[in-house]
Amino acid sequence: MSTTTIVILTTIAVLLIWGVAIYNQLVALLNRYKNAFAQIEVQLKRRYDLIPNLVETAKGYLSHERETLEAVIAARNEAASALQAVSQSGIDSASIRQLGGAETALGSAMGKLNVVMEAYPDLKASDNMQQLSEELTSTENRVAFARQGFNDAVMGYNTYRQSFPNIMIAGWFGHRDDASLLEFEDSEDIQAAPSISFN
């Protein structure tokens, strides 16, 4: 073999190994953020299951606040539908934005419910309400933690995909678009609203 042939074969081998390494890292980072979303999904489903119990417990005390209770259930159902859409269609930008919007609306409805419930001391003293409140607060903390993990994993994927020279070949492997962060509008209000305390 001539020196030129050896150089060409070595260059091809190095490029092939480099391409395989980039592909494998992209797959690993993609799977990491998909797994992180699965953790969010578990916690959101738990919260969606708790909310009807909370509303049902509050109904007896809040008979004049039917509109508020219905708004919470409607927002909960919309958020659950958005989560199901992400599960069915995959974690794409549009479905993540839709879920973020639905979660924002749910947080707002829960905040209004919290304000209404503050005016009912008997409701706040209810054992069922206190237990549901503790479970919901715990779940909210888990959602926040899981969301942070997901967004960290998305940032890792996006940073790797956008880095040079990875960006030159990522599209060849089907990694054309950035992953979307799961963001809630007015996140300070949303994080404050669900922390329902009846002590």
N, C-alpha and C positions, 0 to 999 in steps of 0.2 A: 504494500500500500504506500501511496505517496504521502508526503507530508500534508499536501493540500487536502487529500481525502480524509486523513486523520483529523485535521482541523475542522473540516466541515462536519464530520460525524460527531466529534466532540461538541461542537457548537449546537448541533441538533439535539443531542442528548441533554445538554445543559438547559436548553430552552424547553424541552419536553418535561424535564424534572421540575423546572421553575413553574411551568403551566399547571402541572399536576398539584404542586404545593399550593398554588393560589386557589385552584378549584377546591381542593380539600378544605382549606381554611374558610372559603366562602360558604361551603356546605355546613361546616361546623358552626359558624356564626349564625347562619340562617336557622339551623335547628335550635340553637340556644335561644334566639328570640321567640321562636314558635313555642318552645317549652315554657318560656317566661309568660307568654300570653295564656297558655293553658293554666298556669297558676292564678292569673287574674280571673279567668273564666270560672274556676272553682269558687273563688271568693264572691264574685258577683252573683253567681247562682245561689249561693248561701244567703246573701243579702236579699235577693229577690224573693226567696222563700220566707224570710223573716218579716218582710214589710206587710204582707196581707194579715199576718197574725197581729202585728202592731196596730194596724187599722181596725181590725175586728175587735180588739181589746178596747180601743179608744171609742168605738161607735156608741157604746152605751153611755158614755160620758159626754160625747160631743154631738148630740143629736141635732144641734143648731148649726153645725159646721160640716154639713154633708158635702158641700161643694169642695171644701178643702180635702176631705177624705177621698172623694172621687178623683180629684186632681192627682193625689199621691198614687192611687191605683193606676190611673191612666199613664202617668209618667213611668211607673214601675213596669207596666206592660210594654210600653214603647222601648224602654231600655232592654228588657228581656228579648224583645224582637230584634233589636239591633245586635245584641250579643249572638243570637242565633244566626243572624245573617253573616256575621264574621265567621262563625264556625262552619257555615255551609259554603261561603264563597271564598274563604281564605283570608289571610291577613293582608288586605290591600289598603291603599290610602283612603279610598272612598268609604269603605266599611269601617275603618278605624275612626275617621272623622265623624261618621254617623253615630257610632257608639259614644264617642266623646261628647257630641251634642246631646244625645239621649241621657247620658250620665249627668250632664250639666242641668238639664231640665229636672231630672229626678232629685238631684241635690237641692235645687231651688224649691221644689214641692215639699221635700222633707223639712227644709228650713222653715217654710210657712207653717207646716204642721207642728213643728216644735214651738213656734211662737204661740200658736193657738192653745197648745196643751199646757203652756205655762200658766194659763188663766184658770186651770182646773186642778186645785190641790188634791181632790179625792182621786183623780186619775193619776197624779204623780205619786200618790201613796200606795197605789195598787201593786200588790206583789207581782202579778203577771206583767204589768207595765215595767216595773223595775227590772225584772229578769230579761224581758225582751229588749229593753234599753241597753242593758249590759252586753247582751249578745250582739246587738246591732253595732254598738260602739266598738266592740272587739273586732267584728267583721270589717267595719270601716277602716280600722287600723291595718288589718291584713290586706285589704284592697289597696290602700296607699303604699304599703310595703311591696306588694306584688307589682303594682304599676311602676314603682321606681325601678324594680329589677328588670321589668320589660323594657322601659325606656333606656336603661343602661345597656341592655343587650342590643337594642336597636341602634344606639349610638356606636357601639363597637362594630356592628356589621357595616353601618354606613361609612364609618371612618376607614375601615379596611377596604371596602369596595371603592371608595373615592380616592384612595391613595395612589400615587404614581409608583410603579407602573401598572398596578392592579387594574386601574380603571380602563386601561387599554384593552384588556382581554376579558374583563368580567362579563361584558355583554355577550361574548361568544358562548359563555357558559349559562346564559339565561338570567344573569343578574344585572338587568338593565336599569332598574329603578331603585331609589332609596326606599327603605322601610320607613313607615310613618310612626311618629311618637304618639302615644295615647295621652292627649291633653284635654283637660277640662277648662272651659272658659271660667274666668273669675275664680281660679282655683282656691284662693284664700277663703272666699265665701262658701264654696262647696265643702272644703275641709272642715270649716267651722260649723256648718249647718247640721250635719248628721250626728254630731257629738251630743246626743240627747242625754241629759242627766236629770234624774228625778229625785235626787237625794235631798 
